[in-house]
Amino acid sequence: MVNEITGKLPDERAQHILRTLVQQFIRDGQPVGSRTLSKASGLRLSPATIRNVMADLEDFGFIASPHTSAGRIPTPKGYRFFVDTLVKYSPLDDQALSDLQLQLTEQQQRDKRAVVETASAALSTLTSLAGLVTLPKQSHVTLRQIEFLPISDRRVLTILVTSESEVQNRILSMDREYSHEELQRAANYLNDNFAGKEIADIRRLVLEQLEKTQQTMNQLMIDTITFAQRALDTESHSGFVMKGETMLMNYDELADVQQLRKLFDAFSQQREILGLLDRSIAADGVQIFIGEESGYQMLDNCSVVTAPYKVGDDVVGVLGVIGPTRMAYERVIPIVDITAKLVGAALKS
């Protein structure tokens, strides 16, 4: 992080003052003045000297002065330098770590969704931010059995049993009514020909058979292809679980009604947030997006801290938190990191 004006990095004293300023602002949410920094920094420097250092930091673009105060606040560039260079992490204490591990372990006997929901709630509770966890990808899950049952209004209930003895119920909205016999024939065909194969591959295999038999394709094949494409579309059923969105209302910088509406709309639609999380799934460890770094306007005043989680050697999802740029990075980053490891361990077990 080089100053475009001088071509130099801030010296050790300036870095110490910047760290103190960021920590004070994260804690209090108020612009930090020279007298406060003089006392809090632990350096034997006069307020006048502190002001000179603050002027240098402002030249670097690391801090700025709000119009209503003589104090200074960190800029996104200042937060980035703080996170990359100055932050001193505070790991989760042993008791909190043990409690988190126990919560996730207790959900192992239920299903993946329970683990994900517990992790999302724990992230929010531990950080006082919004916690989110993507549902595990099913790239290596195989089909054991599938059944289709007609319900009403052109809807079909799909009962999907996977290799992990997990049962998923999905409701499909179809273009026409299907009889019980039609649904049974399609299910029998999928079970007889594709049981034991990976779900992610079955749709492709069905389409390959379509190409081979399209000249003589009967109604059974047409129905089977329709159901396979809809019922086994793992992408359309991916998403994330979010807990603690209302926590964001506690931060003045995010309390604007219009801004909150845009944020909550993005949370409910999921598309933009999932796009951001996808950028983290191949990352090595914790990723931090500060302000405009996310690439999404509704997150310009937010920071997003994410980490991928693994089952064995396979990355199957991402978790993290969303909050204001004024978040306690020294606590949040270790919490996100250890939660990712614990979620992976719980899902593996």
ABEGO torsion letter per residue (X at the ends): XBBAAAGBBBBAAAAAAAAAAAAAAAAAGBBBBAAAAAAAAGBBBBAAAAAAAAAAAAAAGABBBBAABABBBBBAAAAAAAAAAABBBBBBBAAAAAAAAAAAAAAAABBAAAAAAAAAAAAAAAAGBBBBBBBBBAAABBBABBBBBBBBGGBBBBBBBBAAGBBBBBBBBBABBBBAAAAAAAAAAAAAAABGBBAAAAAAAAAAAAAAAAAABBAAAAAAAAAAAAAABAAAABEBBBBGAAAAAABAAAABAAAAAAAAAAAAAGAAAAAAAAAAAABBEBBBBBEAAAGBAAAAABBBBBBBBBBEABBABBBEBBBBABBBAAAAAAAAAAAAAAAAAAAAX
